[in-house]
């Protein structure tokens, strides 16, 4: 044979052609692994930094539906009013803490967690709520029409900065536990909707999301329903019969 470099013998040094092909294949594999890691490691919440630990007292109208929120009156910084979701310390909701104040003006105290435009106040118990005066007028929700929106369902506490959600089964189990114990679910949208990347999720009647939401958490989903604005918070009243994973 004239061109001996085209043959490979295991106990001899690799010919130049083999080395070149092996290096090229290795680079292609390495590039693929890096791209896969970046894709799989990217959370839908890679759209803004979070903050945790600021103490806050906010005065506004308490609303129990779909999940506990306090809506403060409009001011210069928040011309539509400031809406803050409420949660308990740990993986629990705040439903029992403020239920007696539904529709009334309260001052709620707690620890603020925040990511982008999404706020949550973590309250330690019923003693963190007190009636406030003068009474504020409850803001009327502004209807924004029917929408079909894609994104990922997360629990509102992690989404707002209580933790940084991960990916996969652990992320899904954590989010489902939080939502099942009363923390509000939010849709982290693939693209901003009316200027926001986060929507508080509700049932079509304006109440809490149904238990069947557990099958959709931490998955790419497309939801359809009526969108409304309450203060500066968008609430998506979903027709869950039309929910689809993708």
N, C-alpha and C positions, 0 to 999 in steps of 0.2 A: 504494500500500500504506500502511495506517495505522500498523502496528507495524513500523517499520523496524529495530528492535533484534533482530528474529528472523533477520536476514540477516547474512552475514559476507562482507566484501569484503577480499581479501588486502592491498590497499594502504591500507586504513583501519584505525583502532584497533579492536580486538576488542570486540564488544558485551558488555554485562554478563553476559548469559546464557552466552555462550561462555566468558568468563573464569571464571565460577563452575564450570562443568562441567569445564573444563581443570584448575583447581586441585583439584577433588574427585578427578578421575582420577589426578592426580599424587600426591596424598596416599595414595590406595589402593595405587598401584604402589610408592611408597616404603615403606609399611608391609609390603607383601608381600616386598620385597627384604630388609628388616631381619629379618623372621621367618624367611625362608629362610636367611639368613646365620647366625642364631643356631642354627637346627636343624642345618644342615650343619656348622657349626663346632664343635658340641658333640661331644666325645669321650666314649666310655663311661667314661673315666677321670676325668671331671669329678665325682669323688665324694670327693676328698681330696687334700691336699697331699702332696708327696713330699720326701724328704730324701736327700742324696747326699754321701758323703765322710767319714763317721765310720769310723775304724779300729776293728776288732773282732776279738777272739779268742774263739771259742766252743768249748766242750768238750762232746761228745755222741757218740752212735752214728751212724756214717756209713752211709747206705743208698744204693745205686746205682740202685734201681728205685723209681718209673719214671724218675726223673732224680735226680742227686746231691742229697741233702739231709743235713743234720746235725740230729739231734733231741736236745736237751739235756734233762736230767732235770727233773722238775717242781720248781718252787720257789714262793715266795710270789707273785711277779709273774706267773708262768706255771704255774698249777696243773695244767695238762694236759701240761706240757713245752713247750719252745720249739722250733719247727721252722723251719729256715732253708734255703731253696733255695740252691744253689751255681751260680755261673757263672764263666766266665773273663773276662779283660780283653778288651774288644772284642767282636766278634760271634762268640764261640765258647763252647761248653759246657765244663764242668769234668770230663767223664767220665774223661779220661785222667789227670788230676792225682791223684785220690783213689781210683782203682779198687782199689789194693792194700789199702785199709782197709775194704772192704765188710763190714759187720756188726761192725766193731770200734770201740772208743772212741778218738776222735781229738781233737786240738785243731787247729782250722782258723783261719787268720788271713787277713784281707783287708779290703776296703772295703765297708761296709754301705750298701745302698740300700734305701729303705723308702717304701711308700705305704700308708697305712691299716694294715691287719693283715698286709700282705704284705711279707716280708723276702727279700732276696737278698744273699749274701756273694760279692763278686767277688774271686777268688783269682788270683794271678799265675802259679802253677805248682805242681808237686808238692812243692817245698820249703816250701810254706805249710801242709803237713799234717805232723803228728807224732803218734805213738802216745801215748796218755795213760792214766794210772792214777789211782785204781782204775777197773777196768772197770765201765761202767754197763750195766744191763740194757736190752736193746732193747725199746722200747715196742710193745705189740701194737696193731695198728690196730683201731679201733672201727667196726664196720659200722653204717651209718645208713639202709640200705634202698635201694630202687630209686627213682630220681627222673627226671623230665623237666624240664630246665632250659633257659631261653633266655638269650642274652647274645651276647657277641662274643669270639672267640678272638684273643688277643694274645700276643706273646712275653713271657716272665716278666721279662726284664731291663727292658724299657721299662715294663711294667706296674708293677713294683716301684719305679720311680723313676730308672732309668738314663738314660732320656730321657722326653720327653713325646710319646707317639704322636700322630700327626696323623690325617688322614682321607684316603680315596681311594686311588689306585693307589700313591703313594709310601709311604704307611703300610703297605699290604698287602705291597709288595715288601720293605720293611725287616723286617717281622715274619716273613715267610716265610724270608728269609735267615737271621735269627737262629735260628729253629726248626730249619731244615735243618742248621745247624752245631752243634746240640746244646743250645741254650738251651731251657729248659722252656716249653711252651705253657700258658697259663692261660686260663680262661674268666672274663671280667668279666661278672657276672650282671646281668640287668635289675633284680632285686630281691635283697636279702640272702637267703642260704641258710644256715640254722643259724648266723646271726650274722655271716656273712662274705660279701663281694661278690666274692671271688676263689677259684677252684678250680683246683688243679693237675690237668692233664689227663693221662690214662693210657689205655693200651689195655685192653680188657676183661679180659685176663689179668694186668694189673698192670704190664706193661712199658711201654716208651715208645710214644707215639702213632705211628700208621702214617704213611708218607709222603703218603698221600691227604689228610691234614689240610690240605695246602697249598691245596686247593680251597675250604676253608671259612674260612680265616683272614681276619680283618678284615671279615667279613660278619655280618649278624644271623643267628644260628643257633639251633636247638633241638636239644639233645642228650639222649640217654637212656642210663642206665646205673646202676651201683652206686656209691653215695657212701660214703666212709669217712673217719674222722678219724685222723690220725697226729700225736700231739702236739697243737699248735694249728693244724695245717694240714689243710684239706679236700682230699681227692684223689678225683677223679671218674673212675671206670673206665668208659669210654664204649663202648657198642656202636655202632661207627662205621657199621654198615650201616643204622642208623636215624637217622643225622644228617640234618637238613633245614635248608636256608636259607629265610629268610622275607623 
